[in-house]
């Protein structure tokens, strides 16, 4: 599950991202903290999968 989280120097300031995309783990966690539903996040980011969001929560 954690293999979905990548950290590449030079991409998004070296912050953890999801599967090499420019979607930062911190962005997903902030949305969840603001009560944005998982279904809304998946709708707004069609490249994301449910397992990506679950991996963010494991960090």
For each residue, the residues with C-beta under 8 A, 3 or more apart:
1: 4 51 54 55 58
2: 5 55 58 59
3:
4: 1 18 19 51 52 55
5: 2 16 17 18 25 55 56 59
6: 16 17 18 19 20
7: 14 15 16 17
8: 11 14 17 20
9: 14
10: 14
11: 8 14 17 20 22
12: 15 17 22 24
13:
14: 7 8 9 10 11
15: 7 12 24 25 26
16: 5 6 7 24 25 26 59
17: 5 6 7 8 11 12 20 21 22 23 24 25
18: 4 5 6 21 23 24 25 28 48 52 55 56
19: 4 6 52
20: 6 8 11 17
21: 17 18 47
22: 11 12 17
23: 17 18 27 28 45 47 48 52
24: 12 15 16 17 18 27 28
25: 5 15 16 17 18 28 29 56 59
26: 15 16 29 30
27: 23 24 30 31
28: 18 23 24 25 31 32 41 48 52 53 56
29: 25 26 32 33 56 57
30: 26 27 33 34
31: 27 28 34 36 41
32: 28 29 35 36 38 41 53 56 57
33: 29 30
34: 30 31
35: 32
36: 31 32 40 41
37: 40 41
38: 32 41 42 50 53
39: 42 43
40: 36 37 43 44
41: 28 31 32 36 37 38 44 45 48 53
42: 38 39 45 46 48 49 50 53
43: 39 40 46
44: 40 41
45: 23 41 42 48
46: 42 43
47: 21 23
48: 18 23 28 41 42 45 52 53
49: 42 52 53
50: 38 42 53 54
51: 1 4 54 55
52: 4 18 19 23 28 48 49 55 56
53: 28 32 38 41 42 48 49 50 56 57
54: 1 50 51 57 58
55: 1 2 4 5 18 51 52 58 59
56: 5 18 25 28 29 32 52 53 59
57: 29 32 53 54
58: 1 2 54 55
59: 2 5 16 25 55 56
